[in-house]
Amino acid sequence: MTWTLPDPTLTTPVAGPVLPPGAAAEPKWDGYRAQLARYADGRVLLRSRQGTDMTAAFPEILDAALAQLPDDTCLDGVM
């Protein structure tokens, strides 16, 4: 099976932290919003929400993804 990363989830500022039932949120204090993909062929891609490849800038994340994530995994969040 071949898959590609979905478009990044973008945040929307709100006046208060009230969430509808079943929703979850995380504050973004500082850092990078990024997506991480571990492909079945062993590749790992870490990209910014604008699509910039940041994999080489964070070798420790690359190593951890290779060691701990199963194939065909996508994570979206703040690092």
N, CA and C atoms as a LAMMPS dump frame, in Angstrom:
ITEM: TIMESTEP
0
ITEM: NUMBER OF ATOMS
237
ITEM: BOX BOUNDS ff ff ff
-5.0000000000000000e+02 5.0000000000000000e+02
-5.0000000000000000e+02 5.0000000000000000e+02
-5.0000000000000000e+02 5.0000000000000000e+02
ITEM: ATOMS id mol type element x y z
1 1 1 N 0.829 -1.172 0
2 1 2 C 0 0 0
3 1 3 C 0.881 1.244 0
4 2 1 N 0.539 2.216 -0.805
5 2 2 C 1.259 3.475 -0.851
6 2 3 C 0.376 4.571 -0.284
7 3 1 N 0.936 5.386 0.587
8 3 2 C 0.181 6.497 1.139
9 3 3 C 1.072 7.714 1.224
10 4 1 N 0.474 8.874 1.332
11 4 2 C 1.201 10.115 1.477
12 4 3 C 0.693 10.84 2.717
13 5 1 N 1.483 11.762 3.205
14 5 2 C 1.072 12.548 4.359
15 5 3 C -0.14 13.405 4.011
16 6 1 N -1.097 13.504 4.914
17 6 2 C -2.215 14.431 4.683
18 6 3 C -1.737 15.865 4.865
19 7 1 N -2.562 16.822 4.483
20 7 2 C -2.228 18.219 4.754
21 7 3 C -2.108 18.412 6.257
22 8 1 N -1.17 19.273 6.7
23 8 2 C -1.014 19.508 8.137
24 8 3 C -2.287 20.084 8.752
25 9 1 N -2.504 19.764 10.004
26 9 2 C -3.596 20.338 10.76
27 9 3 C -3.168 21.727 11.202
28 10 1 N -3.941 22.729 10.852
29 10 2 C -3.613 24.089 11.233
30 10 3 C -4.427 24.5 12.445
31 11 1 N -3.849 25.318 13.272
32 11 2 C -4.53 25.765 14.483
33 11 3 C -5.339 27.022 14.203
34 12 1 N -6.312 27.25 15.055
35 12 2 C -7.144 28.446 14.977
36 12 3 C -7.197 29.074 16.364
37 13 1 N -6.819 30.349 16.501
38 13 2 C -6.897 30.972 17.817
39 13 3 C -8.345 31.109 18.28
40 14 1 N -8.55 30.926 19.572
41 14 2 C -9.881 31.074 20.167
42 14 3 C -9.768 31.917 21.431
43 15 1 N -10.885 32.509 21.818
44 15 2 C -10.881 33.359 22.998
45 15 3 C -10.798 32.56 24.297
46 16 1 N -11.311 31.338 24.31
47 16 2 C -11.304 30.533 25.522
48 16 3 C -11.099 29.077 25.198
49 17 1 N -10.746 28.276 26.213
50 17 2 C -10.434 26.867 25.98
51 17 3 C -11.639 25.929 26.007
52 18 1 N -12.842 26.421 25.763
53 18 2 C -14.029 25.576 25.795
54 18 3 C -14.041 24.687 24.547
55 19 1 N -14.163 23.392 24.763
56 19 2 C -14.165 22.435 23.65
57 19 3 C -15.478 21.671 23.627
58 20 1 N -15.939 21.303 22.448
59 20 2 C -17.139 20.471 22.382
60 20 3 C -16.84 19.075 22.907
61 21 1 N -17.867 18.347 23.345
62 21 2 C -17.654 16.975 23.828
63 21 3 C -16.953 16.121 22.77
64 22 1 N -15.975 15.346 23.205
65 22 2 C -15.249 14.46 22.302
66 22 3 C -14.07 15.12 21.601
67 23 1 N -13.857 16.42 21.801
68 23 2 C -12.751 17.12 21.158
69 23 3 C -11.546 17.165 22.095
70 24 1 N -10.376 17.317 21.522
71 24 2 C -9.145 17.445 22.297
72 24 3 C -8.326 18.582 21.708
73 25 1 N -7.507 19.192 22.53
74 25 2 C -6.661 20.3 22.078
75 25 3 C -5.357 20.275 22.85
76 26 1 N -4.371 20.948 22.293
77 26 2 C -3.092 21.093 22.967
78 26 3 C -2.617 22.53 22.796
79 27 1 N -2.074 23.155 23.837
80 27 2 C -1.557 24.512 23.671
81 27 3 C -0.25 24.487 22.897
82 28 1 N 0.001 25.501 22.152
83 28 2 C 1.283 25.651 21.464
84 28 3 C 1.997 26.847 22.083
85 29 1 N 2.878 26.559 23.022
86 29 2 C 3.589 27.623 23.704
87 29 3 C 4.748 28.13 22.865
88 30 1 N 5.483 27.229 22.288
89 30 2 C 6.632 27.571 21.46
90 30 3 C 7.046 26.293 20.74
91 31 1 N 7.867 26.429 19.753
92 31 2 C 8.359 25.258 19.053
93 31 3 C 7.883 25.217 17.615
94 32 1 N 7.89 24.036 17.048
95 32 2 C 7.533 23.83 15.655
96 32 3 C 6.293 22.951 15.556
97 33 1 N 5.387 23.308 14.698
98 33 2 C 4.285 22.422 14.349
99 33 3 C 4.803 21.58 13.195
100 34 1 N 4.71 20.278 13.318
101 34 2 C 5.315 19.416 12.306
102 34 3 C 4.55 18.107 12.159
103 35 1 N 4.795 17.456 11.036
104 35 2 C 4.295 16.103 10.803
105 35 3 C 5.497 15.181 10.648
106 36 1 N 5.35 13.991 11.193
107 36 2 C 6.382 12.974 11.083
108 36 3 C 5.766 11.755 10.425
109 37 1 N 6.437 11.222 9.434
110 37 2 C 5.963 10.011 8.769
111 37 3 C 7.054 8.968 8.792
112 38 1 N 6.674 7.74 9.116
113 38 2 C 7.562 6.578 9.015
114 38 3 C 6.952 5.682 7.953
115 39 1 N 7.627 5.564 6.816
116 39 2 C 7.127 4.803 5.68
117 39 3 C 7.553 3.333 5.762
118 40 1 N 6.846 2.488 5.058
119 40 2 C 7.121 1.048 5.057
120 40 3 C 8.501 0.727 4.48
121 41 1 N 9.023 1.593 3.605
122 41 2 C 10.339 1.333 3.013
123 41 3 C 11.49 1.821 3.905
124 42 1 N 11.166 2.276 5.142
125 42 2 C 12.201 2.686 6.083
126 42 3 C 12.489 4.177 6.095
127 43 1 N 11.921 4.928 5.167
128 43 2 C 12.15 6.371 5.156
129 43 3 C 11.391 7.034 6.303
130 44 1 N 11.97 8.126 6.799
131 44 2 C 11.306 8.979 7.784
132 44 3 C 11.318 10.393 7.227
133 45 1 N 10.187 11.073 7.317
134 45 2 C 10.074 12.454 6.859
135 45 3 C 9.495 13.286 7.984
136 46 1 N 10.185 14.362 8.328
137 46 2 C 9.699 15.336 9.295
138 46 3 C 9.54 16.636 8.524
139 47 1 N 8.317 17.149 8.447
140 47 2 C 8.108 18.356 7.659
141 47 3 C 7.309 19.39 8.438
142 48 1 N 7.576 20.647 8.1
143 48 2 C 6.861 21.759 8.721
144 48 3 C 5.461 21.855 8.132
145 49 1 N 4.623 22.696 8.741
146 49 2 C 3.27 22.847 8.216
147 49 3 C 3.262 23.495 6.839
148 50 1 N 4.362 24.176 6.463
149 50 2 C 4.481 24.723 5.114
150 50 3 C 5.031 23.697 4.124
151 51 1 N 5.4 22.517 4.618
152 51 2 C 5.897 21.465 3.747
153 51 3 C 7.409 21.371 3.648
154 52 1 N 8.123 22.188 4.408
155 52 2 C 9.586 22.159 4.383
156 52 3 C 10.098 20.896 5.062
157 53 1 N 11.02 20.199 4.408
158 53 2 C 11.621 18.984 4.975
159 53 3 C 12.597 19.399 6.074
160 54 1 N 12.312 19.017 7.329
161 54 2 C 13.151 19.354 8.479
162 54 3 C 13.878 18.134 9.042
163 55 1 N 13.848 17.019 8.339
164 55 2 C 14.384 15.761 8.855
165 55 3 C 15.859 15.885 9.244
166 56 1 N 16.672 16.471 8.391
167 56 2 C 18.112 16.559 8.654
168 56 3 C 18.432 17.451 9.848
169 57 1 N 17.56 18.395 10.182
170 57 2 C 17.808 19.31 11.294
171 57 3 C 17.555 18.672 12.659
172 58 1 N 16.879 17.524 12.68
173 58 2 C 16.537 16.87 13.947
174 58 3 C 16.912 15.385 13.895
175 59 1 N 18.219 15.069 13.877
176 59 2 C 18.642 13.673 13.763
177 59 3 C 18.177 12.802 14.919
178 60 1 N 17.989 13.394 16.113
179 60 2 C 17.537 12.599 17.255
180 60 3 C 16.091 12.133 17.058
181 61 1 N 15.278 12.932 16.395
182 61 2 C 13.899 12.522 16.109
183 61 3 C 13.895 11.446 15.031
184 62 1 N 14.757 11.591 14.032
185 62 2 C 14.893 10.565 12.998
186 62 3 C 15.281 9.23 13.627
187 63 1 N 16.279 9.237 14.502
188 63 2 C 16.721 7.998 15.153
189 63 3 C 15.61 7.374 15.991
190 64 1 N 14.893 8.21 16.752
191 64 2 C 13.813 7.698 17.6
192 64 3 C 12.675 7.123 16.753
193 65 1 N 12.346 7.778 15.654
194 65 2 C 11.273 7.282 14.785
195 65 3 C 11.652 5.93 14.181
196 66 1 N 12.894 5.799 13.752
197 66 2 C 13.334 4.526 13.18
198 66 3 C 13.323 3.417 14.219
199 67 1 N 13.662 3.752 15.459
200 67 2 C 13.756 2.744 16.512
201 67 3 C 12.406 2.374 17.125
202 68 1 N 11.443 3.308 17.133
203 68 2 C 10.247 3.088 17.934
204 68 3 C 8.922 3.076 17.183
205 69 1 N 8.855 3.635 15.995
206 69 2 C 7.562 3.71 15.311
207 69 3 C 7.393 2.579 14.314
208 70 1 N 6.194 2.029 14.229
209 70 2 C 5.93 1.025 13.212
210 70 3 C 5.827 1.683 11.836
211 71 1 N 5.984 0.864 10.806
212 71 2 C 5.829 1.349 9.434
213 71 3 C 4.452 1.964 9.232
214 72 1 N 4.379 2.863 8.264
215 72 2 C 3.133 3.519 7.887
216 72 3 C 2.486 4.243 9.061
217 73 1 N 3.296 5.039 9.765
218 73 2 C 2.814 5.837 10.889
219 73 3 C 2.945 7.316 10.537
220 74 1 N 1.934 8.103 10.892
221 74 2 C 1.962 9.546 10.719
222 74 3 C 1.591 10.196 12.04
223 75 1 N 2.426 11.134 12.498
224 75 2 C 2.154 11.902 13.706
225 75 3 C 2.083 13.38 13.336
226 76 1 N 1.174 14.108 13.943
227 76 2 C 1.017 15.535 13.686
228 76 3 C 0.976 16.225 15.035
229 77 1 N 1.88 17.169 15.264
230 77 2 C 1.868 17.844 16.551
231 77 3 C 2.935 18.906 16.668
232 78 1 N 3.173 19.334 17.889
233 78 2 C 4.155 20.376 18.182
234 78 3 C 5.363 19.73 18.826
235 79 1 N 6.529 20.146 18.382
236 79 2 C 7.756 19.625 18.98
237 79 3 C 8.615 20.75 19.48
